[in-house]
Amino acid sequence: MGSPARINASTPAVRRIYTHLDNTNPLLDASSAARAQVNGAGVEVLMDGAEFVV
């Protein structure tokens, strides 16, 4: 089970966001299959320089 599935199972109905990704991570490429899979699981990926305000 990948991390999106584990996150969704443990915290349903919560906004999920991946942050602080290494610059070689394929999730940073908005057109990658990995990004499509993560987004399809309901997880967002913040881009470099994005600000997250609670």
CHARMM internal coordinates of N, CA and C (Angstrom, degrees):
IC EDIT
DIST 1 N 1 CA 1.4588
DIST 1 CA 1 C 1.5255
ANGL 1 N 1 CA 1 C 107.72
DIST 1 C 2 N 1.3402
ANGL 1 CA 1 C 2 N 117.10
DIHE 1 N 1 CA 1 C 2 N 127.26
DIST 2 N 2 CA 1.4554
ANGL 1 C 2 N 2 CA 121.28
DIHE 1 CA 1 C 2 N 2 CA 178.71
DIST 2 CA 2 C 1.5184
ANGL 2 N 2 CA 2 C 112.13
DIHE 1 C 2 N 2 CA 2 C -78.46
DIST 2 C 3 N 1.3304
ANGL 2 CA 2 C 3 N 115.30
DIHE 2 N 2 CA 2 C 3 N 170.66
DIST 3 N 3 CA 1.4634
ANGL 2 C 3 N 3 CA 118.54
DIHE 2 CA 2 C 3 N 3 CA -176.32
DIST 3 CA 3 C 1.5249
ANGL 3 N 3 CA 3 C 113.94
DIHE 2 C 3 N 3 CA 3 C -62.84
DIST 3 C 4 N 1.3507
ANGL 3 CA 3 C 4 N 121.47
DIHE 3 N 3 CA 3 C 4 N -36.91
DIST 4 N 4 CA 1.4688
ANGL 3 C 4 N 4 CA 118.27
DIHE 3 CA 3 C 4 N 4 CA 177.26
DIST 4 CA 4 C 1.5281
ANGL 4 N 4 CA 4 C 112.57
DIHE 3 C 4 N 4 CA 4 C -59.96
DIST 4 C 5 N 1.3196
ANGL 4 CA 4 C 5 N 116.64
DIHE 4 N 4 CA 4 C 5 N -39.34
DIST 5 N 5 CA 1.4676
ANGL 4 C 5 N 5 CA 119.88
DIHE 4 CA 4 C 5 N 5 CA 179.40
DIST 5 CA 5 C 1.5235
ANGL 5 N 5 CA 5 C 110.59
DIHE 4 C 5 N 5 CA 5 C -67.22
DIST 5 C 6 N 1.3305
ANGL 5 CA 5 C 6 N 116.90
DIHE 5 N 5 CA 5 C 6 N -41.07
DIST 6 N 6 CA 1.4702
ANGL 5 C 6 N 6 CA 119.88
DIHE 5 CA 5 C 6 N 6 CA 178.48
DIST 6 CA 6 C 1.5167
ANGL 6 N 6 CA 6 C 110.57
DIHE 5 C 6 N 6 CA 6 C -64.96
DIST 6 C 7 N 1.3230
ANGL 6 CA 6 C 7 N 117.38
DIHE 6 N 6 CA 6 C 7 N -41.76
DIST 7 N 7 CA 1.4679
ANGL 6 C 7 N 7 CA 121.16
DIHE 6 CA 6 C 7 N 7 CA 179.82
DIST 7 CA 7 C 1.5218
ANGL 7 N 7 CA 7 C 109.91
DIHE 6 C 7 N 7 CA 7 C -64.06
DIST 7 C 8 N 1.3255
ANGL 7 CA 7 C 8 N 117.19
DIHE 7 N 7 CA 7 C 8 N -46.79
DIST 8 N 8 CA 1.4623
ANGL 7 C 8 N 8 CA 120.69
DIHE 7 CA 7 C 8 N 8 CA -178.93
DIST 8 CA 8 C 1.5216
ANGL 8 N 8 CA 8 C 111.95
DIHE 7 C 8 N 8 CA 8 C -63.02
DIST 8 C 9 N 1.3240
ANGL 8 CA 8 C 9 N 117.25
DIHE 8 N 8 CA 8 C 9 N -37.10
DIST 9 N 9 CA 1.4590
ANGL 8 C 9 N 9 CA 121.15
DIHE 8 CA 8 C 9 N 9 CA -179.35
DIST 9 CA 9 C 1.5256
ANGL 9 N 9 CA 9 C 111.52
DIHE 8 C 9 N 9 CA 9 C -69.03
DIST 9 C 10 N 1.3250
ANGL 9 CA 9 C 10 N 116.60
DIHE 9 N 9 CA 9 C 10 N -35.49
DIST 10 N 10 CA 1.4640
ANGL 9 C 10 N 10 CA 119.40
DIHE 9 CA 9 C 10 N 10 CA -175.66
DIST 10 CA 10 C 1.5189
ANGL 10 N 10 CA 10 C 113.58
DIHE 9 C 10 N 10 CA 10 C -88.51
DIST 10 C 11 N 1.3177
ANGL 10 CA 10 C 11 N 117.88
DIHE 10 N 10 CA 10 C 11 N -23.41
DIST 11 N 11 CA 1.4632
ANGL 10 C 11 N 11 CA 120.50
DIHE 10 CA 10 C 11 N 11 CA -178.05
DIST 11 CA 11 C 1.5295
ANGL 11 N 11 CA 11 C 111.22
DIHE 10 C 11 N 11 CA 11 C -139.73
DIST 11 C 12 N 1.3217
ANGL 11 CA 11 C 12 N 118.24
DIHE 11 N 11 CA 11 C 12 N 71.23
DIST 12 N 12 CA 1.4564
ANGL 11 C 12 N 12 CA 120.01
DIHE 11 CA 11 C 12 N 12 CA 179.62
DIST 12 CA 12 C 1.5316
ANGL 12 N 12 CA 12 C 111.57
DIHE 11 C 12 N 12 CA 12 C -66.24
DIST 12 C 13 N 1.3118
ANGL 12 CA 12 C 13 N 115.86
DIHE 12 N 12 CA 12 C 13 N 151.87
DIST 13 N 13 CA 1.4713
ANGL 12 C 13 N 13 CA 122.95
DIHE 12 CA 12 C 13 N 13 CA 176.46
DIST 13 CA 13 C 1.5240
ANGL 13 N 13 CA 13 C 112.92
DIHE 12 C 13 N 13 CA 13 C 60.89
DIST 13 C 14 N 1.3240
ANGL 13 CA 13 C 14 N 117.26
DIHE 13 N 13 CA 13 C 14 N 36.20
DIST 14 N 14 CA 1.4557
ANGL 13 C 14 N 14 CA 122.75
DIHE 13 CA 13 C 14 N 14 CA 176.87
DIST 14 CA 14 C 1.5227
ANGL 14 N 14 CA 14 C 107.32
DIHE 13 C 14 N 14 CA 14 C -126.29
DIST 14 C 15 N 1.3205
ANGL 14 CA 14 C 15 N 117.58
DIHE 14 N 14 CA 14 C 15 N 145.13
DIST 15 N 15 CA 1.4590
ANGL 14 C 15 N 15 CA 121.05
DIHE 14 CA 14 C 15 N 15 CA 176.43
DIST 15 CA 15 C 1.5253
ANGL 15 N 15 CA 15 C 108.42
DIHE 14 C 15 N 15 CA 15 C -72.52
DIST 15 C 16 N 1.3248
ANGL 15 CA 15 C 16 N 116.79
DIHE 15 N 15 CA 15 C 16 N 127.38
DIST 16 N 16 CA 1.4619
ANGL 15 C 16 N 16 CA 122.17
DIHE 15 CA 15 C 16 N 16 CA -178.51
DIST 16 CA 16 C 1.5240
ANGL 16 N 16 CA 16 C 109.49
DIHE 15 C 16 N 16 CA 16 C -115.09
DIST 16 C 17 N 1.3300
ANGL 16 CA 16 C 17 N 115.33
DIHE 16 N 16 CA 16 C 17 N 130.33
DIST 17 N 17 CA 1.4657
ANGL 16 C 17 N 17 CA 120.53
DIHE 16 CA 16 C 17 N 17 CA -177.28
DIST 17 CA 17 C 1.5159
ANGL 17 N 17 CA 17 C 109.33
DIHE 16 C 17 N 17 CA 17 C -137.25
DIST 17 C 18 N 1.3487
ANGL 17 CA 17 C 18 N 116.27
DIHE 17 N 17 CA 17 C 18 N 127.98
DIST 18 N 18 CA 1.4629
ANGL 17 C 18 N 18 CA 120.60
DIHE 17 CA 17 C 18 N 18 CA 172.46
DIST 18 CA 18 C 1.5245
ANGL 18 N 18 CA 18 C 107.65
DIHE 17 C 18 N 18 CA 18 C -86.61
DIST 18 C 19 N 1.3176
ANGL 18 CA 18 C 19 N 115.92
DIHE 18 N 18 CA 18 C 19 N 132.77
DIST 19 N 19 CA 1.4636
ANGL 18 C 19 N 19 CA 121.32
DIHE 18 CA 18 C 19 N 19 CA 177.07
DIST 19 CA 19 C 1.5220
ANGL 19 N 19 CA 19 C 109.26
DIHE 18 C 19 N 19 CA 19 C -131.05
DIST 19 C 20 N 1.2943
ANGL 19 CA 19 C 20 N 116.67
DIHE 19 N 19 CA 19 C 20 N 167.92
DIST 20 N 20 CA 1.4648
ANGL 19 C 20 N 20 CA 124.39
DIHE 19 CA 19 C 20 N 20 CA 173.91
DIST 20 CA 20 C 1.5254
ANGL 20 N 20 CA 20 C 111.78
DIHE 19 C 20 N 20 CA 20 C 55.36
DIST 20 C 21 N 1.3287
ANGL 20 CA 20 C 21 N 115.81
DIHE 20 N 20 CA 20 C 21 N 57.10
DIST 21 N 21 CA 1.4621
ANGL 20 C 21 N 21 CA 121.17
DIHE 20 CA 20 C 21 N 21 CA 178.12
DIST 21 CA 21 C 1.5233
ANGL 21 N 21 CA 21 C 109.99
DIHE 20 C 21 N 21 CA 21 C -92.75
DIST 21 C 22 N 1.3139
ANGL 21 CA 21 C 22 N 116.77
DIHE 21 N 21 CA 21 C 22 N 143.46
DIST 22 N 22 CA 1.4468
ANGL 21 C 22 N 22 CA 122.04
DIHE 21 CA 21 C 22 N 22 CA 175.03
DIST 22 CA 22 C 1.5305
ANGL 22 N 22 CA 22 C 108.92
DIHE 21 C 22 N 22 CA 22 C -61.80
DIST 22 C 23 N 1.3206
ANGL 22 CA 22 C 23 N 117.44
DIHE 22 N 22 CA 22 C 23 N 146.24
DIST 23 N 23 CA 1.4737
ANGL 22 C 23 N 23 CA 120.11
DIHE 22 CA 22 C 23 N 23 CA -175.57
DIST 23 CA 23 C 1.5242
ANGL 23 N 23 CA 23 C 113.85
DIHE 22 C 23 N 23 CA 23 C -65.88
DIST 23 C 24 N 1.3256
ANGL 23 CA 23 C 24 N 119.08
DIHE 23 N 23 CA 23 C 24 N -8.52
DIST 24 N 24 CA 1.4604
ANGL 23 C 24 N 24 CA 121.23
DIHE 23 CA 23 C 24 N 24 CA 176.83
DIST 24 CA 24 C 1.5339
ANGL 24 N 24 CA 24 C 111.92
DIHE 23 C 24 N 24 CA 24 C -98.24
DIST 24 C 25 N 1.3206
ANGL 24 CA 24 C 25 N 117.65
DIHE 24 N 24 CA 24 C 25 N 0.22
DIST 25 N 25 CA 1.4602
ANGL 24 C 25 N 25 CA 121.20
DIHE 24 CA 24 C 25 N 25 CA -177.45
DIST 25 CA 25 C 1.5229
ANGL 25 N 25 CA 25 C 109.92
DIHE 24 C 25 N 25 CA 25 C -70.47
DIST 25 C 26 N 1.3378
ANGL 25 CA 25 C 26 N 118.88
DIHE 25 N 25 CA 25 C 26 N 128.39
DIST 26 N 26 CA 1.4670
ANGL 25 C 26 N 26 CA 121.18
DIHE 25 CA 25 C 26 N 26 CA -179.05
DIST 26 CA 26 C 1.5333
ANGL 26 N 26 CA 26 C 113.41
DIHE 25 C 26 N 26 CA 26 C -64.23
DIST 26 C 27 N 1.3222
ANGL 26 CA 26 C 27 N 118.02
DIHE 26 N 26 CA 26 C 27 N -15.87
DIST 27 N 27 CA 1.4691
ANGL 26 C 27 N 27 CA 119.55
DIHE 26 CA 26 C 27 N 27 CA 177.95
DIST 27 CA 27 C 1.5234
ANGL 27 N 27 CA 27 C 112.05
DIHE 26 C 27 N 27 CA 27 C -65.45
DIST 27 C 28 N 1.3243
ANGL 27 CA 27 C 28 N 117.25
DIHE 27 N 27 CA 27 C 28 N -21.49
DIST 28 N 28 CA 1.4575
ANGL 27 C 28 N 28 CA 120.23
DIHE 27 CA 27 C 28 N 28 CA 179.87
DIST 28 CA 28 C 1.5260
ANGL 28 N 28 CA 28 C 112.59
DIHE 27 C 28 N 28 CA 28 C -73.01
DIST 28 C 29 N 1.3311
ANGL 28 CA 28 C 29 N 117.11
DIHE 28 N 28 CA 28 C 29 N -17.48
DIST 29 N 29 CA 1.4658
ANGL 28 C 29 N 29 CA 121.66
DIHE 28 CA 28 C 29 N 29 CA 177.16
DIST 29 CA 29 C 1.5247
ANGL 29 N 29 CA 29 C 108.37
DIHE 28 C 29 N 29 CA 29 C -88.03
DIST 29 C 30 N 1.3329
ANGL 29 CA 29 C 30 N 115.79
DIHE 29 N 29 CA 29 C 30 N 108.26
DIST 30 N 30 CA 1.4646
ANGL 29 C 30 N 30 CA 121.13
DIHE 29 CA 29 C 30 N 30 CA -175.82
DIST 30 CA 30 C 1.5275
ANGL 30 N 30 CA 30 C 113.07
DIHE 29 C 30 N 30 CA 30 C -59.96
DIST 30 C 31 N 1.3342
ANGL 30 CA 30 C 31 N 117.65
DIHE 30 N 30 CA 30 C 31 N -19.45
DIST 31 N 31 CA 1.4665
ANGL 30 C 31 N 31 CA 120.01
DIHE 30 CA 30 C 31 N 31 CA -179.15
DIST 31 CA 31 C 1.5302
ANGL 31 N 31 CA 31 C 113.15
DIHE 30 C 31 N 31 CA 31 C -100.01
DIST 31 C 32 N 1.3321
ANGL 31 CA 31 C 32 N 117.56
DIHE 31 N 31 CA 31 C 32 N 5.87
DIST 32 N 32 CA 1.4653
ANGL 31 C 32 N 32 CA 119.80
DIHE 31 CA 31 C 32 N 32 CA -177.24
DIST 32 CA 32 C 1.5262
ANGL 32 N 32 CA 32 C 112.01
DIHE 31 C 32 N 32 CA 32 C -79.32
DIST 32 C 33 N 1.3217
ANGL 32 CA 32 C 33 N 115.30
DIHE 32 N 32 CA 32 C 33 N 156.27
DIST 33 N 33 CA 1.4644
ANGL 32 C 33 N 33 CA 121.16
DIHE 32 CA 32 C 33 N 33 CA 177.09
DIST 33 CA 33 C 1.5311
ANGL 33 N 33 CA 33 C 110.64
DIHE 32 C 33 N 33 CA 33 C -64.87
DIST 33 C 34 N 1.3353
ANGL 33 CA 33 C 34 N 116.12
DIHE 33 N 33 CA 33 C 34 N -36.06
DIST 34 N 34 CA 1.4731
ANGL 33 C 34 N 34 CA 120.12
DIHE 33 CA 33 C 34 N 34 CA 178.63
DIST 34 CA 34 C 1.5254
ANGL 34 N 34 CA 34 C 110.61
DIHE 33 C 34 N 34 CA 34 C -62.02
DIST 34 C 35 N 1.3172
ANGL 34 CA 34 C 35 N 116.69
DIHE 34 N 34 CA 34 C 35 N -42.30
DIST 35 N 35 CA 1.4699
ANGL 34 C 35 N 35 CA 121.10
DIHE 34 CA 34 C 35 N 35 CA 179.50
DIST 35 CA 35 C 1.5239
ANGL 35 N 35 CA 35 C 110.34
DIHE 34 C 35 N 35 CA 35 C -65.67
DIST 35 C 36 N 1.3183
ANGL 35 CA 35 C 36 N 117.71
DIHE 35 N 35 CA 35 C 36 N -41.17
DIST 36 N 36 CA 1.4655
ANGL 35 C 36 N 36 CA 121.32
DIHE 35 CA 35 C 36 N 36 CA 178.32
DIST 36 CA 36 C 1.5227
ANGL 36 N 36 CA 36 C 110.57
DIHE 35 C 36 N 36 CA 36 C -62.26
DIST 36 C 37 N 1.3162
ANGL 36 CA 36 C 37 N 116.97
DIHE 36 N 36 CA 36 C 37 N -40.30
DIST 37 N 37 CA 1.4623
ANGL 36 C 37 N 37 CA 121.19
DIHE 36 CA 36 C 37 N 37 CA -180.00
DIST 37 CA 37 C 1.5278
ANGL 37 N 37 CA 37 C 110.72
DIHE 36 C 37 N 37 CA 37 C -65.51
DIST 37 C 38 N 1.3181
ANGL 37 CA 37 C 38 N 117.43
DIHE 37 N 37 CA 37 C 38 N -44.91
DIST 38 N 38 CA 1.4618
ANGL 37 C 38 N 38 CA 121.77
DIHE 37 CA 37 C 38 N 38 CA -179.53
DIST 38 CA 38 C 1.5255
ANGL 38 N 38 CA 38 C 110.22
DIHE 37 C 38 N 38 CA 38 C -66.53
DIST 38 C 39 N 1.3268
ANGL 38 CA 38 C 39 N 116.66
DIHE 38 N 38 CA 38 C 39 N -45.46
DIST 39 N 39 CA 1.4676
ANGL 38 C 39 N 39 CA 119.48
DIHE 38 CA 38 C 39 N 39 CA 178.16
DIST 39 CA 39 C 1.5202
ANGL 39 N 39 CA 39 C 111.19
DIHE 38 C 39 N 39 CA 39 C -63.22
DIST 39 C 40 N 1.3237
ANGL 39 CA 39 C 40 N 117.22
DIHE 39 N 39 CA 39 C 40 N -37.05
DIST 40 N 40 CA 1.4532
ANGL 39 C 40 N 40 CA 121.30
DIHE 39 CA 39 C 40 N 40 CA 177.53
DIST 40 CA 40 C 1.5222
ANGL 40 N 40 CA 40 C 112.77
DIHE 39 C 40 N 40 CA 40 C -64.35
DIST 40 C 41 N 1.3290
ANGL 40 CA 40 C 41 N 115.73
DIHE 40 N 40 CA 40 C 41 N -25.07
DIST 41 N 41 CA 1.4613
ANGL 40 C 41 N 41 CA 121.02
DIHE 40 CA 40 C 41 N 41 CA 177.66
DIST 41 CA 41 C 1.5281
ANGL 41 N 41 CA 41 C 111.48
DIHE 40 C 41 N 41 CA 41 C -86.43
DIST 41 C 42 N 1.3389
ANGL 41 CA 41 C 42 N 115.82
DIHE 41 N 41 CA 41 C 42 N 2.07
DIST 42 N 42 CA 1.4577
ANGL 41 C 42 N 42 CA 119.48
DIHE 41 CA 41 C 42 N 42 CA 177.06
DIST 42 CA 42 C 1.5130
ANGL 42 N 42 CA 42 C 115.09
DIHE 41 C 42 N 42 CA 42 C 86.23
DIST 42 C 43 N 1.3288
ANGL 42 CA 42 C 43 N 116.80
DIHE 42 N 42 CA 42 C 43 N 20.63
DIST 43 N 43 CA 1.4609
ANGL 42 C 43 N 43 CA 121.01
DIHE 42 CA 42 C 43 N 43 CA 179.62
DIST 43 CA 43 C 1.5247
ANGL 43 N 43 CA 43 C 108.72
DIHE 42 C 43 N 43 CA 43 C -110.29
DIST 43 C 44 N 1.3236
ANGL 43 CA 43 C 44 N 116.57
DIHE 43 N 43 CA 43 C 44 N 133.18
DIST 44 N 44 CA 1.4604
ANGL 43 C 44 N 44 CA 122.08
DIHE 43 CA 43 C 44 N 44 CA 178.35
DIST 44 CA 44 C 1.5244
ANGL 44 N 44 CA 44 C 109.75
DIHE 43 C 44 N 44 CA 44 C -92.58
DIST 44 C 45 N 1.3341
ANGL 44 CA 44 C 45 N 116.65
DIHE 44 N 44 CA 44 C 45 N 156.58
DIST 45 N 45 CA 1.4520
ANGL 44 C 45 N 45 CA 122.62
DIHE 44 CA 44 C 45 N 45 CA 176.24
DIST 45 CA 45 C 1.5179
ANGL 45 N 45 CA 45 C 107.66
DIHE 44 C 45 N 45 CA 45 C -124.14
DIST 45 C 46 N 1.3356
ANGL 45 CA 45 C 46 N 116.69
DIHE 45 N 45 CA 45 C 46 N 121.04
DIST 46 N 46 CA 1.4532
ANGL 45 C 46 N 46 CA 119.82
DIHE 45 CA 45 C 46 N 46 CA 177.42
DIST 46 CA 46 C 1.5280
ANGL 46 N 46 CA 46 C 109.52
DIHE 45 C 46 N 46 CA 46 C -82.02
DIST 46 C 47 N 1.3027
ANGL 46 CA 46 C 47 N 115.93
DIHE 46 N 46 CA 46 C 47 N 139.91
DIST 47 N 47 CA 1.4572
ANGL 46 C 47 N 47 CA 121.33
DIHE 46 CA 46 C 47 N 47 CA 178.31
DIST 47 CA 47 C 1.5222
ANGL 47 N 47 CA 47 C 109.66
DIHE 46 C 47 N 47 CA 47 C -85.36
DIST 47 C 48 N 1.3100
ANGL 47 CA 47 C 48 N 116.50
DIHE 47 N 47 CA 47 C 48 N 160.88
DIST 48 N 48 CA 1.4589
ANGL 47 C 48 N 48 CA 122.94
DIHE 47 CA 47 C 48 N 48 CA 179.06
DIST 48 CA 48 C 1.5221
ANGL 48 N 48 CA 48 C 110.22
DIHE 47 C 48 N 48 CA 48 C -55.58
DIST 48 C 49 N 1.2874
ANGL 48 CA 48 C 49 N 116.69
DIHE 48 N 48 CA 48 C 49 N 132.45
DIST 49 N 49 CA 1.4563
ANGL 48 C 49 N 49 CA 122.09
DIHE 48 CA 48 C 49 N 49 CA 179.02
DIST 49 CA 49 C 1.5086
ANGL 49 N 49 CA 49 C 114.25
DIHE 48 C 49 N 49 CA 49 C 90.06
DIST 49 C 50 N 1.3135
ANGL 49 CA 49 C 50 N 118.06
DIHE 49 N 49 CA 49 C 50 N -6.50
DIST 50 N 50 CA 1.4614
ANGL 49 C 50 N 50 CA 121.02
DIHE 49 CA 49 C 50 N 50 CA 179.24
DIST 50 CA 50 C 1.5247
ANGL 50 N 50 CA 50 C 109.42
DIHE 49 C 50 N 50 CA 50 C -67.70
DIST 50 C 51 N 1.3037
ANGL 50 CA 50 C 51 N 115.58
DIHE 50 N 50 CA 50 C 51 N 147.98
DIST 51 N 51 CA 1.4619
ANGL 50 C 51 N 51 CA 120.54
DIHE 50 CA 50 C 51 N 51 CA 176.63
DIST 51 CA 51 C 1.5057
ANGL 51 N 51 CA 51 C 108.69
DIHE 50 C 51 N 51 CA 51 C -109.25
DIST 51 C 52 N 1.3064
ANGL 51 CA 51 C 52 N 115.47
DIHE 51 N 51 CA 51 C 52 N 136.53
DIST 52 N 52 CA 1.4483
ANGL 51 C 52 N 52 CA 122.39
DIHE 51 CA 51 C 52 N 52 CA -178.96
DIST 52 CA 52 C 1.5220
ANGL 52 N 52 CA 52 C 107.17
DIHE 51 C 52 N 52 CA 52 C -115.71
DIST 52 C 53 N 1.3238
ANGL 52 CA 52 C 53 N 116.41
DIHE 52 N 52 CA 52 C 53 N 111.62
DIST 53 N 53 CA 1.4585
ANGL 52 C 53 N 53 CA 121.16
DIHE 52 CA 52 C 53 N 53 CA -177.87
DIST 53 CA 53 C 1.5202
ANGL 53 N 53 CA 53 C 108.55
DIHE 52 C 53 N 53 CA 53 C -113.54
DIST 53 C 54 N 1.3025
ANGL 53 CA 53 C 54 N 115.40
DIHE 53 N 53 CA 53 C 54 N 128.74
DIST 54 N 54 CA 1.4722
ANGL 53 C 54 N 54 CA 120.69
DIHE 53 CA 53 C 54 N 54 CA -179.22
DIST 54 CA 54 C 1.5068
ANGL 54 N 54 CA 54 C 109.17
DIHE 53 C 54 N 54 CA 54 C -96.89
END
COOR INIT
IC SEED 1 N 1 CA 1 C
IC BUILD
